[in-house]
Amino acid sequence: MERFVEVPGGRLYVEDEGNGPPVVLLHAGIANLRAWDAMVPGLAASGHRVIRYDARGFGRSETEDVTFSNRADAIAVLDALGLTRAALVGNSRGGQIAIDTTIEFPGRVAALVTIGSGPGGFDPGVDLPDEMVYFEEAERLESAADRDADAIADLDVRLWVDGPGQPPDRVPSAIREAVREMDRPLYLPGHVDGQPIPLDPPANERLGDLRCPFLVVNGSLDVSYMGHAAERLVAAATNARAVTIPDVAHMVGMEVPDQLNALIVEFLAPLRPWS
């Protein structure tokens, strides 16, 4: 089922498939809900209702240039679909939104899975040489007066899809092009993002409030920041454990969807049912 959910100053494009305990998928900041295409059939076949949506400014969702809360948007999706609780699964930026939403609305989240993500406000306090050259180049490209959307998208693919220092043929070209196609429009002239309101205090100062079952997933070829973030999450959250998948980078659900699905289904199985 496809629908739009109205939110203050915008509307969110939502897809809803399957039956069973609901799982909400939150996409990365270089993608949209299409990044979950390879995972949805398997999750639905495992007996879950699988819900995904484009965040404001991404994909088919729309927003005016207003202040808004990504946490409130996530809850608006649950409310519109008549859901009391759901498991949240978030990749990268989507994982940070999932963490923040769980902290702000703990009664609405049955379980939490993050993939290549960390808590807002976290600083590992160490040098990150493998990825710093990419971050510096991204800052230069994104702050340029005449932003080059193609150059930014190419850099994002090299860092987040290939992985820092990895060859461009490591990942199938179809995955690289799919991410480039989702990412490039975000940097075109006239694109409207809105103004997200950050969680205050940030999640890194409130990780003890995360009491639901929590699975932290990383790819071994992702930026080193994610490994430090995983250590922080497992040390500070009440009920968290971490898994590292070898030979994949940041977009785990696109590279090895069946493997990630198996981890999620196994993790959620003892918690069923929820509503």
QUISUL-V471836 format. One line per field, one symbol per residue. ss: DSSP state (H for helix, E for strand, L for the rest). burial: 1 if it has 24 or more other C-alpha atoms within 12 Angstrom, else 0. Layout:
ss=???
burial=???
//
This chain:
ss=LEEEEEELLEEEEEEEELLLEEEEEELLLLLLHHHHHHHHHHHHHLLEEEEEELLLLLLLLEELLLEELHHHHHHHHHHHLLLLLEEEEEELHHHHHHHHHHHHLHHHEEEEEEELLLLLLLLLLLLLHHHHHHHHHHHHHHHLLLLLHHHHHHHHHHHHHHLLLLLLLLLLHHHHHHHHHHHHHHHLLLLLLLEELLLLLLHHHLHHHLLLEEEEEEELLLLHHHHHHHHHHHHHLLLEEEEEELLLLLLHHHHLHHHHHHHHHHHHHLLLLLL
burial=00011110011111111001111111111111111111110111010111111111111111100001111111111100101011111111111111111111110111111111111101000000001001000100010000001001111111111111100000100011111111111110000111000010011101101111111111111111111111111101100111111001111111111011101110110000001
//
